[in-house]
Amino acid sequence: MPLIAVPLGDDAGAALRAANTRLGLALSADEIDYLARTYSDLGRDPTDVELMMFRAGQLRAPPPQDLLTPISSSTASRRKNPCSA
């Protein structure tokens, strides 16, 4: 299947919102704005595959910061281990 260019025309945001719906990407408004600026700066239209790969990359974002925060020893001692007797 060949790549399909997504023509941005004069209103890149509207073109990307339409592609977002058509391709089922579930891009946020911020992501659409970012893509509109980026491809306008590049001076070319994105392809459907580039938009899908962008979305796939966003789904692999790192976990929220609170999940990366180490547990202190006082917090750990208060947690009950469901596997222990």
C-alpha positions in Angstrom: 0.0 0.0 0.0 1.5 3.4 -1.0 2.1 6.3 1.4 -0.7 8.8 1.3 0.3 12.5 1.8 -2.0 14.5 4.0 -2.2 17.9 2.3 -2.1 20.7 4.8 -3.0 23.6 2.5 -3.7 27.0 4.0 -5.1 25.6 7.3 -2.7 22.9 8.6 -4.7 22.6 11.9 -8.0 21.8 10.1 -6.3 19.4 7.7 -4.7 17.5 10.7 -7.9 17.5 12.6 -9.6 15.9 9.6 -6.8 13.3 9.3 -7.0 12.7 13.0 -10.6 11.7 12.7 -10.2 9.8 9.4 -7.2 7.8 10.6 -8.5 7.3 14.2 -5.3 8.7 15.7 -6.8 10.3 18.9 -4.3 13.1 18.8 -4.7 15.9 21.3 -5.2 19.5 20.3 -1.6 20.2 21.5 -0.2 17.4 19.4 -2.1 18.7 16.3 -0.7 22.2 16.9 2.8 20.7 17.3 2.5 18.8 14.0 1.0 21.8 12.2 4.0 23.9 13.2 6.6 21.2 12.5 5.4 20.4 9.0 4.9 24.1 8.2 8.5 24.7 9.3 9.6 21.7 7.2 7.7 23.1 4.2 6.1 19.8 3.3 3.0 17.7 4.0 3.1 14.7 6.3 2.2 11.2 5.2 -0.3 9.0 6.9 2.4 6.7 8.1 4.3 9.6 9.7 1.2 10.6 11.6 0.6 7.0 12.7 4.2 6.7 13.9 4.0 10.0 15.8 0.9 8.7 17.6 2.6 5.3 18.3 5.6 7.2 19.8 3.3 9.2 22.0 1.7 6.1 23.4 5.2 5.0 24.6 5.7 8.1 26.7 7.5 7.6 30.0 5.3 6.9 33.1 4.2 9.9 35.3 6.8 11.3 37.6 5.1 10.0 40.7 5.6 6.4 39.6 9.4 7.1 39.3 9.7 8.5 42.8 11.5 6.1 45.1 9.6 4.8 48.1 11.1 5.9 51.3 11.8 3.2 54.0 9.0 4.7 56.2 6.5 4.5 53.4 7.6 1.0 52.5 7.2 -0.3 56.0 3.6 0.9 56.1 2.7 -0.9 52.9 1.3 -4.3 53.4 2.6 -7.1 51.1 -0.4 -9.2 50.0 1.9 -12.1 49.3 3.4 -12.3 52.8 1.9 -14.5 55.5 
